[in-house]
Amino acid sequence: MNPISIVSRGSSRAAYRVVPDPDDPVILLLDGDLCRVMDISASGFSCIADDITPGRRYTFQLDLPLPGPEIRGMVDVLPKSSDGNLHCRFIDLGATHIDQLHQYVLVRQKDAIRALKGRKLQR
């Protein structure tokens, strides 16, 4: 099992972010190109992407490693951060897609809690 990261740095993003499991990744197509998701929340995601311009709006397809349809829509790409990642904010997602994102974040939070408890028991 891979280590789990919980991201809670202060930023302009208001939702709780989680890092996808590398063994069960979030699949992202941003403007038709496959991109690596660094973290994700119900309001957006960070990714590594070439040929994407901050300040523009792009189409995306997101396949979460949970049952359910893929999420499609538009994102606004925010200005590049100091970490070099692109931060993208979802635009007008429907309730079903927002619920899917919340469910994924909850699953990853529970995985993180189990991993932390397991480490404490091993000490």
N, C-alpha and C positions, 0 to 999 in steps of 0.2 A: 504494500500500500504506500502511496506517495504522501509526502508531508502536505499539509493543508495550510494555506495562508489566509489570514483574515486581514483585510485592508481597512484601516480606520483613520487614515491621515485626514487632516483638515483640507477641504477643497471646496470648490464651488458646487460640486455635485452633492445633492441632499440625500440621496438614497443609499442604503447599506450595500456595499459591494462585496462580491466574493470572487475568488480566483477559481477558474474551471479546473477540474481534475485532468491532469495531462493524459491519464489512461482512458478518459471518457470525455473528450474535449467538446466544446461548443463549436459548431461548424458555422463559419460566417463567410458570406459572399457580400462584399461591399463594392458596389458599382460593377458587379460581375466578376470581381477578382477574389480569390480565396485569401483570407486574412487571419492572423492569429489573434484570438481574444485574450487580452491580458487580465481583465476583470470585467464583471458584469453586474448590473443592478436592474431594478424595475424601471429606472429612468434612462439608462444608457449603458455604454460599454467603452472600454479603452482597447485599442488594438494597435498592431504594427501593420502599416500599409504603405506601399509605394504608390506614387501617382495620385494621391488623394490630397486635395487642397483644403486647408483649414478655412472656415468661413463659408463653405459651400454646402449644399444639400445633395445627398446621394441616396440611391435606392439600396436596400439591403435585404438579404435573406438570412435567417438565423435558425439553425436546427439545434435545439437543446437536447441533451441526452436523457430526455424523459418522454413518456408516451404523449402523443399529441402532434398536431400539425406544425409545420415550420411557420415561423413568424416572418412576415414580409411587410415592408413599409419604407418609410423615409427616415433619415437621420440628418441632423445638422452636425457638421464637424466643427468643434470648438477650436480656438487657437491652440497650437502645440504647447504642451506643458514642458516643464524643466526636465522631466524624465524621458522626453523624446517620443512618448506615445501620443497617438491621436485619441482624443476623447470625443465620443459621439453621443448625441442626445436624441432619443426617439421622438418622433413627431406624430401626434394624433393616433396612438395605438388604441385599439379597441379593448374593451374590458376582458375579453377572453385571452388576448395576448398578454395583457398586464398580469392576469391571474397566473398564466404559465410562467412568466418571469418571476413572480413572487414565489411560486412553488419551487422553482429551481433554486432560488436564493435560500429558501428555507431548508431544502435538502442539503445544500452545501454547508449551511450553518450547523445543522445537526451532525454532519460528518466531522466538522471541525471540533465540535464539543466532544464527540466520541473519541477523537484522536487525542485531545487534550486530557481527557479522563484516563485514557489508556497509558499515556506517558506518566501521569501522576501515580498510577498503580504500579508501574514498573520501578519506580524509585525506591 
